[in-house]
């Protein structure tokens, strides 16, 4: 199956279909963010409940990630991918219903929980598809492109939600997002083939089977560290940091300035995702480029701890974005190198569990600690975490392969 799908033309078509699907489905994840906080006042939803609704998808995905990976290895990639896309489309339509139905908070909560389940299926399959259509010379680049599609869909949704809701109202914004979600689902249904199983089913794999092998745990721990510091520390504390230090850009307040700096990290991450994967494909080993980008992330947090001007803060955010993005492509490619074809879905599920734990619980840890001890101790601690992750990576790879710098897998 993999050999049949590794042709350059076929691989590009499948990859393009997955990127388009994940990009447009990401609108639904982002469109709610600029709208829901204001709806809290309009609809009488408490700030606490707003926060729970915004986080509900991440925690439902946390529990769905591992079963999603088992389903991929059992049934293949096409069915879970298409089902996951349609589930996210239905979840997005729940926002429209919430605007006109009684008990809107219940509809928003249900939509976010359902969105998390669908996204678990999409994430597990998207990376597995990229692995299935790749070899050692293209896996890193393809993983970077897939990750970029997933990454940019969310901020595109944030922009869409803000602009359309301002110009035409919230219901129209949610309706437009729903249309894009079902468009993405249709693209997936019409264009994404089966890439993962020969006969359509592997009955020996159970949905509750979890990959606890050394490669999945090693890569998962690195992913945990990167997302903990990126989402859990930088994104969670940046607006407070700007406000406390009275830093602003282009006349915006702390909230607007934080959005600009977050956008800078996203753009930098998107560029370095492909670059990191491309370079790792052409080196003898993926480990050196991973170590380099983990080091860049660490440097970024050191600069963040010392930032006292807009310029130094911009450089810090640029480094953090480059480091986070540059790690993503080679890291998923390394997982594909080390894991057997029939176990990739579960391995991706395990990796996603670690990532969601890091990104989900990071703010719970960092925000109270910042209030207690200040910013620079937290940011310096975050600078250490990528270095610890680098050590874990080296130890795990050495134990699995017998080498610190294993060659790129085929």
C-alpha positions in Angstrom: 0.0 0.0 0.0 2.7 2.5 1.0 4.8 1.6 -2.1 1.7 2.2 -4.4 1.1 5.6 -2.8 4.7 6.8 -2.7 4.7 8.0 -6.3 5.5 11.7 -6.5 2.3 12.8 -8.2 -0.1 10.6 -6.1 1.7 11.6 -2.9 1.4 15.3 -3.7 -2.3 15.0 -4.5 -3.1 13.2 -1.2 -0.9 15.6 0.8 -2.6 18.6 -0.8 -6.0 17.2 0.0 -5.2 16.7 3.6 -3.6 20.2 3.9 -6.7 21.8 2.4 -9.1 19.8 4.6 -7.2 20.5 7.8 -6.7 24.2 7.0 -10.4 24.9 6.4 -11.7 22.7 9.2 -9.4 24.7 11.5 -11.7 27.8 10.9 -14.3 26.2 13.2 -11.8 25.9 16.0 -10.6 29.5 15.9 -13.8 31.4 14.9 -15.3 31.0 18.4 -12.4 32.7 20.2 -13.0 36.4 19.3 -16.8 35.9 19.6 -17.5 33.9 22.7 -16.0 36.2 25.4 -18.3 38.9 24.3 -21.3 36.5 24.1 -20.7 35.9 27.8 -22.1 39.3 28.5 -24.8 39.2 25.8 -26.1 35.8 26.7 -25.5 36.0 30.4 -22.8 33.3 30.5 -20.4 33.6 33.5 -16.7 34.2 32.8 -15.9 30.8 34.4 -18.3 29.0 32.1 -16.9 30.8 29.1 -13.4 29.5 30.1 -14.7 26.0 30.5 -16.4 26.1 27.1 -13.2 27.4 25.4 -11.2 24.5 27.0 -13.7 21.8 26.6 -12.5 20.6 23.2 -8.9 20.2 24.4 -9.9 18.0 27.4 -12.3 15.9 25.3 -9.6 15.4 22.8 -7.2 14.4 25.6 -9.4 11.4 26.3 -10.1 10.7 22.6 -6.5 10.8 21.3 -5.4 7.3 22.2 -8.7 5.5 21.0 -8.5 7.5 17.8 -5.0 6.2 17.1 -6.2 2.6 17.7 -9.1 3.1 15.3 -6.6 4.3 12.6 -4.5 1.2 13.0 -7.6 -1.0 13.0 -9.7 0.5 10.2 -7.2 2.6 8.2 -6.9 6.3 7.7 -9.7 7.2 5.3 -12.8 6.3 7.4 -11.6 8.0 10.7 -10.3 11.0 8.8 -13.6 11.6 6.9 -15.7 10.9 10.0 -13.6 13.2 12.1 -14.0 16.0 9.5 -17.8 15.6 9.4 -17.9 15.5 13.2 -16.1 18.8 13.4 -18.5 20.2 10.8 -21.5 19.2 12.8 -19.8 20.6 15.9 -19.3 24.0 14.1 -23.0 24.0 13.2 -23.8 23.7 16.9 -22.5 27.3 17.3 -25.3 28.5 15.0 -27.9 26.5 16.8 -26.6 27.9 20.2 -27.4 31.4 19.0 -31.1 30.7 18.6 -31.8 27.8 20.9 -32.7 27.8 24.6 -29.8 27.2 27.1 -27.1 28.4 24.6 -24.3 27.5 27.0 -25.3 23.8 26.8 -25.1 23.9 23.0 -21.8 25.7 23.0 -20.4 23.1 25.5 -21.7 20.2 23.5 -20.2 21.6 20.3 -16.8 22.1 21.8 -16.7 18.6 23.3 -17.8 17.2 19.9 -15.2 19.3 18.2 -12.5 17.8 20.4 -13.5 14.2 19.5 -13.5 15.0 15.8 -10.1 16.8 16.0 -8.6 13.7 17.7 -9.6 11.6 14.7 -8.3 14.2 12.3 -5.0 14.7 14.0 -4.3 11.0 14.4 -5.1 10.3 10.7 -3.4 13.4 9.1 0.0 12.5 10.5 -0.4 8.8 9.8 -1.4 9.6 6.1 1.8 11.8 5.8 3.9 8.9 7.1 2.2 6.4 4.8 2.9 8.4 1.7 6.5 9.3 2.6 9.9 7.7 2.7 13.0 8.9 4.5 13.7 11.5 1.9 10.3 13.2 2.2 8.8 12.3 5.6 10.1 15.4 7.4 8.9 17.9 4.7 5.5 16.2 4.5 5.0 16.2 8.3 6.0 19.9 8.4 3.4 20.7 5.7 0.6 18.8 7.4 1.5 20.5 10.7 1.4 23.9 8.9 -2.1 23.2 7.6 -3.3 22.3 11.1 -1.5 25.3 12.6 -2.7 28.1 10.2 -6.3 27.0 10.1 -6.9 28.1 13.7 -5.6 31.7 13.4 -7.4 32.0 10.1 -10.5 31.1 12.0 -9.8 33.7 14.7 -9.4 36.4 12.0 -12.5 35.2 10.2 -14.6 35.2 13.4 -13.5 38.7 14.3 -14.0 40.3 10.9 -17.3 38.6 9.8 -18.9 39.0 13.3 -18.0 42.7 13.2 -19.3 43.2 9.7 -22.3 40.9 9.6 -23.0 39.5 13.1 -22.2 36.4 15.1 -24.7 34.1 13.5 -23.3 34.9 10.0 -19.7 34.3 11.3 -20.7 30.9 12.7 -22.6 30.0 9.5 -19.6 30.9 7.3 -17.4 28.8 9.5 -19.8 25.9 9.2 -19.8 26.2 5.4 -16.0 26.0 5.3 -16.1 23.0 7.7 -18.4 21.0 5.5 -16.5 22.1 2.4 -13.4 20.7 4.0 -15.3 17.5 4.9 -16.4 17.1 1.2 -12.8 17.6 0.0 -11.7 14.8 2.4 -14.5 12.5 1.3 -13.8 13.0 -2.4 -10.0 13.1 -2.5 -8.4 11.3 0.4 -7.8 7.5 -0.3 -7.0 4.7 2.1 -3.3 4.7 2.9 -2.8 2.6 6.0 -4.3 -0.9 5.8 -4.3 -3.4 2.9 -7.6 -5.2 3.5 -9.7 -2.4 5.0 -9.5 -3.7 8.6 -7.0 -5.1 11.1 -9.2 -6.9 13.6 -6.2 -7.6 16.0 -6.0 -3.9 16.9 -8.5 -2.7 19.5 -9.5 1.0 19.8 -8.4 1.0 23.4 -4.9 -0.3 22.6 -2.3 2.4 23.4 1.2 2.5 22.0 3.5 2.7 25.1 6.7 1.9 23.1 9.9 3.8 23.8 9.7 5.8 20.5 6.2 7.1 21.2 6.9 7.9 24.8 10.2 9.7 23.9 8.7 11.8 21.1 5.6 12.4 23.3 7.7 13.8 26.2 9.5 16.2 23.8 6.1 17.3 22.4 4.9 17.8 26.0 7.8 20.1 26.8 7.5 22.1 23.6 3.8 22.7 23.9 3.9 23.3 27.7 6.3 26.2 27.2 4.8 27.5 23.9 1.1 27.4 24.7 1.1 26.9 28.4 3.7 29.6 29.2 4.1 32.1 26.3 0.5 32.3 25.1 -1.0 32.1 28.6 1.2 34.8 30.2 2.1 37.2 27.3 -0.8 39.6 27.7 -0.1 39.9 31.5 3.6 40.4 30.8 2.9 43.2 28.3 0.5 44.9 30.7 2.9 44.7 33.7 5.8 46.0 31.7 3.8 48.6 29.9 5.0 47.4 26.4 2.8 48.1 23.4 3.1 48.0 19.6 1.5 50.3 17.1 -0.5 52.0 19.8 -2.5 48.8 20.7 -3.2 47.9 24.3 -1.8 44.7 26.0 -4.5 42.5 24.4 -4.0 43.8 20.9 -0.2 43.8 21.2 -0.2 40.2 22.5 -2.2 39.2 19.4 0.5 40.7 17.2 3.3 38.9 19.0 1.4 35.6 18.9 0.9 36.1 15.2 4.6 36.6 14.8 5.3 33.3 16.6 2.7 31.5 14.4 4.2 32.8 11.2 7.7 31.9 12.3 6.5 28.5 13.3 4.8 27.9 10.0 8.0 28.8 8.1 10.3 26.7 10.2 8.0 23.6 10.2 8.7 23.0 6.6 12.3 24.1 6.8 13.0 21.8 9.7 11.4 18.9 8.0 13.2 19.6 4.7 16.6 19.9 6.3 16.1 16.7 8.4 15.2 14.8 5.2 18.5 15.7 3.6 20.7 15.0 6.6 21.9 11.6 7.7 19.9 12.0 10.9 17.0 14.0 12.2 18.4 14.4 15.7 20.8 17.3 15.0 18.1 19.5 13.6 15.8 18.7 16.5 18.5 19.5 19.0 19.2 22.8 17.2 15.5 23.9 17.3 15.1 22.9 20.9 18.1 25.1 21.6 16.5 28.0 19.7 13.4 27.6 21.9 15.5 27.7 25.0 17.3 30.8 23.9 14.0 32.4 23.1 12.8 32.0 26.7 16.1 33.3 28.1 15.5 36.4 26.0 11.9 36.6 27.1 13.0 36.6 30.7 15.3 39.5 30.0 13.0 41.4 27.6 12.6 45.0 28.5 11.6 46.5 25.1 9.4 45.7 22.2 12.5 44.8 20.1 13.9 42.3 22.5 10.4 40.8 23.1 10.0 40.5 19.3 13.3 38.6 19.0 12.3 36.4 21.9 8.9 35.5 20.3 10.6 35.0 16.9 13.0 32.5 18.4 10.3 30.7 20.3 8.1 30.4 17.2 11.0 29.2 15.1 12.0 26.6 17.7 8.5 25.3 18.2 7.7 25.0 14.5 11.1 23.7 13.6 10.8 20.9 16.1 7.4 19.8 14.9 8.1 18.4 11.4 11.3 16.5 12.3 9.8 15.2 15.5 6.9 13.6 13.8 9.1 12.3 11.0 11.4 10.7 13.6 8.3 9.0 15.1 7.6 7.6 11.6 11.1 6.4 11.2 11.1 4.5 14.5 7.6 3.1 14.6 6.3 0.1 12.5 3.8 1.0 9.8 0.9 -0.8 11.5 1.5 1.0 14.8 1.8 4.6 13.6 -1.8 5.6 14.3 -1.5 4.6 18.0 1.9 6.2 18.2 0.5 9.5 16.9 -2.4 9.2 19.4 0.1 8.7 22.3 2.1 11.7 21.1 -1.1 13.8 20.9 -2.0 12.9 24.5 1.3 14.2 25.7 0.9 17.4 23.6 -2.6 18.1 24.9 -1.5 17.5 28.5 1.3 20.0 28.0 -0.8 22.6 26.3 -3.8 22.1 28.4 -2.3 22.1 31.9 0.5 24.6 31.2 -1.7 27.6 31.9 -3.0 26.0 35.1 0.6 25.8 36.3 2.3 29.0 34.9 -0.4 31.6 35.6 -0.5 31.1 39.4 3.3 30.7 39.6 3.8 34.0 37.8 1.5 35.7 40.3 3.6 34.3 43.1 7.2 34.6 42.0 7.1 36.8 38.9 7.9 36.3 35.2 11.6 35.8 34.9 11.8 32.6 37.2 9.0 31.1 35.1 10.5 32.0 31.8 14.0 30.7 32.8 12.4 27.5 34.0 10.8 27.2 30.6 14.2 27.8 29.0 15.4 24.7 30.8 12.6 22.4 29.7 13.6 22.2 26.0 17.1 21.3 27.2 15.7 18.5 29.4 13.6 17.4 26.4 16.8 17.3 24.3 18.4 15.0 26.9 15.3 12.7 26.9 15.4 12.6 23.1 19.0 11.5 23.0 18.6 8.9 25.7 15.4 7.5 24.2 16.9 7.4 20.6 20.1 5.8 21.9 18.2 3.0 23.8 15.9 2.4 20.8 18.5 2.3 18.0 21.8 2.0 19.7 22.9 5.3 18.3 22.6 8.9 19.3 22.3 10.0 15.7 20.4 7.2 13.8 20.1 7.6 10.1 16.8 8.7 8.4 14.4 5.8 8.1 12.9 4.7 4.8 
